[in-house]
Amino acid sequence: MSTKEEVLAKLKECIEELDEDLADEAAHEAVELGIDPITAISEGLGAGMQTQSDLFDEGEAFVPQLVVAAEIFESAIGIITADLSEADKAGTTLGKILICTVESDIHDIGKNIVKTMLSASGFEVYDMGRDAATADVVAKAKELDVDIIAGAALMTTTMPAQRDIITLLKEEGIRDQFKCMFGGAPVSPEWVESIGADAYAENAAEAVAKAKELMEQIRAGA
């Protein structure tokens, strides 16, 4: 029987090597050993995804690898959390995020990469796709009771839609119920700050890091 450390190492390796068979084996071993699911996900699978994220940022891994890594990640999580109640399963996610490309913007490759990285890092992600109407985004965020609203703008002409999301949240008196994170090629930290959003992310890896920071703020009541 493998030790806890060996199983966590296997869980990390299966994501780094895109090894589905190893993922299946390691996930079942984690269950047999009674390893805490959050530990297995964060210190094992999540650590492997961080490696993939770093490789992606360095131009040594590409979108297809991220997609495969995310699929293996999800499959392993399914095994690790199979016997948990729905409430316990919810406790293994880092938080709930609603992601979209904002209204009138039809670009979605960058948004899809961010979605993949967030999902593979342990967040529960709801994707509204591209050209997501501002009113629909706010309505869906309320319906799903998400923690974070993330919106990408890939053209300068669609950046105001990010501000519109903040404005509508304020008009409905629910701005403090959600953290808002924005990004996209023309978007800058200054723009995000000027519209009153909570975080700016330049790329997928930074989006994951910022989302984790926002969740810490939420848990701290900030």
C-alpha positions in Angstrom: 0.0 0.0 0.0 1.3 3.4 -1.0 1.9 6.1 1.6 -0.1 9.4 1.7 2.9 11.2 0.3 3.4 8.7 -2.5 -0.3 9.0 -3.5 -0.2 12.8 -3.5 2.9 12.6 -5.7 1.1 10.3 -8.1 -1.9 12.6 -8.3 0.5 15.5 -9.2 2.4 13.3 -11.7 -0.8 12.1 -13.5 -1.7 15.7 -14.4 1.9 16.6 -15.3 2.3 13.6 -17.5 -1.4 13.6 -18.8 -1.6 9.9 -17.6 -5.3 8.9 -17.3 -4.5 5.4 -16.0 -2.2 6.7 -13.3 -4.9 9.3 -12.4 -7.5 6.5 -12.0 -5.1 4.4 -9.9 -4.0 7.3 -7.7 -7.5 8.5 -7.1 -8.7 5.1 -5.9 -5.6 4.8 -3.7 -6.5 8.2 -2.2 -9.9 7.0 -1.3 -8.6 3.7 0.1 -6.1 5.6 2.3 -8.8 8.0 3.5 -6.9 11.0 2.3 -8.9 14.2 2.9 -10.4 15.1 -0.5 -9.4 18.7 -0.3 -5.8 17.7 0.4 -5.9 15.2 -2.5 -7.2 17.9 -4.8 -5.1 20.8 -3.7 -1.8 19.2 -2.9 -2.0 16.5 -5.6 -4.1 17.3 -8.6 -3.9 21.0 -8.1 -0.1 21.0 -7.8 0.0 19.1 -11.2 -2.3 21.7 -12.7 0.0 24.5 -11.5 2.9 22.8 -13.4 0.8 22.7 -16.5 -0.1 26.4 -16.0 3.5 27.3 -15.6 4.4 25.4 -18.8 1.6 27.2 -20.6 2.8 30.6 -19.5 6.3 29.6 -20.7 5.1 28.5 -24.1 5.9 24.9 -23.4 2.4 23.6 -23.1 -0.6 24.5 -25.2 -4.4 24.6 -25.1 -4.9 20.9 -26.1 -2.7 19.8 -23.2 -4.7 22.0 -20.8 -7.9 20.6 -22.0 -6.7 17.0 -21.5 -5.2 17.9 -18.1 -8.6 19.4 -17.1 -10.5 16.2 -18.2 -8.1 14.0 -16.2 -8.5 16.3 -13.2 -12.3 16.2 -13.4 -12.3 12.4 -13.7 -10.0 12.0 -10.7 -12.1 14.4 -8.6 -15.2 12.3 -9.5 -13.5 9.2 -8.0 -12.2 11.0 -5.0 -15.5 12.6 -4.1 -17.8 9.8 -5.3 -18.9 8.8 -1.7 -19.3 12.3 -0.4 -22.7 14.0 0.2 -23.6 17.0 -2.0 -22.8 19.3 0.9 -19.4 17.7 1.3 -18.7 17.9 -2.4 -19.5 21.6 -2.3 -16.9 21.9 0.4 -14.2 20.5 -1.9 -14.6 23.4 -4.4 -12.6 26.6 -3.8 -15.6 28.7 -4.8 -18.3 29.3 -7.5 -17.4 31.5 -10.5 -19.6 32.8 -13.3 -17.5 33.5 -16.4 -18.3 35.1 -19.7 -17.1 37.2 -22.6 -19.0 40.4 -22.2 -21.9 41.7 -24.2 -21.2 42.4 -28.0 -17.8 40.6 -27.8 -17.6 37.3 -29.7 -14.1 36.3 -28.8 -13.9 33.3 -26.5 -10.5 31.5 -26.8 -8.9 33.4 -24.0 -12.0 33.0 -21.8 -12.1 29.3 -22.5 -8.4 28.9 -21.4 -9.2 30.8 -18.1 -12.3 28.7 -17.6 -10.3 25.5 -18.0 -7.6 26.7 -15.6 -10.1 27.7 -13.0 -12.0 24.4 -13.2 -8.8 22.4 -13.1 -7.7 24.4 -10.0 -10.8 23.4 -8.0 -13.3 26.1 -8.7 -16.9 25.3 -9.8 -17.2 27.3 -13.0 -20.4 28.3 -14.9 -19.7 29.5 -18.4 -22.2 31.9 -20.1 -20.2 31.8 -23.3 -19.5 34.9 -25.5 -21.6 38.0 -26.1 -23.3 37.5 -22.7 -25.9 40.2 -22.1 -25.2 42.2 -19.0 -28.7 41.7 -17.6 -28.4 37.9 -18.1 -25.0 37.8 -16.4 -26.4 39.5 -13.3 -29.5 37.4 -13.3 -27.5 34.2 -13.6 -25.1 35.2 -10.9 -28.0 35.7 -8.5 -29.7 32.5 -9.6 -26.5 30.4 -9.0 -25.4 32.3 -6.0 -21.9 32.5 -7.2 -18.9 34.0 -5.4 -17.2 35.7 -8.3 -18.3 37.2 -11.6 -15.5 37.0 -14.2 -15.8 38.9 -17.5 -13.4 39.1 -20.5 -13.4 42.0 -23.0 -11.2 41.5 -26.0 -11.9 44.7 -27.8 -11.7 48.3 -26.6 -15.3 48.9 -27.8 -16.6 46.1 -25.5 -14.7 47.2 -22.3 -17.6 49.4 -21.2 -19.7 46.2 -20.8 -17.5 45.3 -17.9 -18.4 48.6 -16.2 -22.1 47.9 -17.0 -22.0 44.7 -15.0 -20.7 46.7 -11.9 -23.3 49.4 -12.6 -26.2 47.0 -12.8 -25.1 45.2 -9.6 -25.1 48.6 -7.8 -28.5 49.5 -9.2 -29.9 46.3 -7.9 -28.3 46.9 -4.5 -26.3 43.6 -4.7 -22.8 44.8 -5.5 -21.4 43.6 -2.2 -22.7 40.1 -2.8 -20.2 39.3 -5.6 -16.5 39.8 -6.3 -15.9 41.0 -9.8 -12.8 40.0 -11.8 -12.1 41.3 -15.3 -9.4 40.8 -18.0 -8.8 40.7 -21.7 -6.2 42.0 -24.1 -7.1 45.8 -24.0 -8.0 45.7 -20.3 -5.6 47.2 -17.8 -5.4 47.2 -14.0 -6.2 51.0 -14.1 -9.4 50.4 -16.0 -10.5 47.7 -13.7 -9.8 49.9 -10.7 -11.6 52.9 -12.3 -14.8 51.0 -12.8 -14.8 49.7 -9.2 -14.1 46.0 -9.8 -12.2 43.8 -7.4 -9.5 42.2 -9.4 -7.7 42.3 -12.8 -6.1 39.2 -14.3 -3.7 39.4 -17.2 -3.7 35.7 -18.0 -5.1 32.3 -16.9 -2.6 31.7 -14.2 -3.1 35.1 -12.7 -6.9 34.6 -12.9 -6.5 31.5 -10.7 -4.3 33.3 -8.2 -6.6 36.3 -8.1 -9.7 34.1 -7.7 -8.1 32.4 -4.7 -7.3 35.8 -3.2 -10.9 36.9 -3.7 -12.2 33.8 -2.0 -9.9 34.5 1.0 -11.4 38.0 1.2 -14.9 36.6 1.0 -14.2 34.1 3.8 -12.6 36.9 5.9 -15.8 39.0 5.4 -14.0 41.6 3.3 
